[in-house]
């Protein structure tokens, strides 16, 4: 059941730029608009809060600009007018009492059985101030709070933040958002593993040689220099995104497809992770980063990170997990690549081609239009016995259901309204990840420079040897539009 909801959007005063640690605030209206317009939320009122001294009409104007610029779905004027009527705004300077009055008005209009969702699109340094405001306004009851990443910057800050949060909100009220887990392809990993009898029996150290999670980005800093200088690629991407994807890929079967069992299995993965050793990490910085506005000319901040980590349990002992992400790289991709062990002996003659193109791979493309590929050796037609690398591929666009895919933030906001923690991390999980990260944070290796538009520092090849990085792909994904 979805109750009528009052959604309190608290955002950074630097309104219409990419937010520190969070989503693009320019797009703030697109998710609630589609959720209400599509009928997922029967009734909703949205109250914006920031330092900007504007009124509700100005807030509506900004919301309309957001929809016109970013919403990919078509909408009518009447649909916009209905949504605009649900918007209100309270400047932060008006204080807690004014905020409480605005929420009371909204809930009176909605009627009985309302719930409150507080969305904090603010930098980590402002999160507790926003929480204190909600407490002063007496808006913590019947509420859930969505927190943007990063959740702390190390173990001590994460523990302190959780402690302060728990003085105001129960853990069950807190939703630490990670848009990677809101994507259909990430959730499809669970379906792929646990709904098919073919793959789960081989999903272990006996059949899998190594795993790569590769998320290069072509984007630079935009307006995030101040945030990025204190964060870097590891804190910004690995702890909050890549480790969460790793947990979905490596977790044991949950007792039920429900939030508590899934969270527990993810946390078991985190408990089994060995500490990240600096010798297993390559930190990089793209050439020209230090010339960016707001960046220290002698900055040691990593804009690139590649690392090897291990899960020390019965399923994964001895299987290395290689993670890579960075800014200003050659391509923007989100790939999980699973390399299977090769046969112990080959009966094929020399020159047949077997083994020439590496092991078989199962590859998940985590882009919104998800794809899955399974590569294997097959015989080339004709006389003799020549082998080629072939692949079976699936693309979501081939199903005709691509239009039904919810965007990541839409899915996660809806889940938070429903109280579904499946795709959100827990206090225990995030603290454990900072704990295993502490050796790296205490003794980071020096950053190595890399060219913009490349794949990172050359030392990444030594990190993964004798294997090779799967990106760039030698074989392109099939174009589903061409068949």
Beta strands, then each sheet from edge to edge (+ up, - down):
strand 1: 4-11
strand 2: 44-50
strand 3: 87-91
strand 4: 114-121
strand 5: 143-147
strand 6: 174-176
strand 7: 208-216
strand 8: 281-286
strand 9: 304-309
strand 10: 320-326
strand 11: 335-340
strand 12: 361-365
strand 13: 371-379
strand 14: 387-395
strand 15: 447-450
sheet 1: 3+ 2+ 1+ 4+ 5+ 6+
sheet 2: 14+ 13- 12+ 11- 7+ 10+ 9- 8+ 15+
end
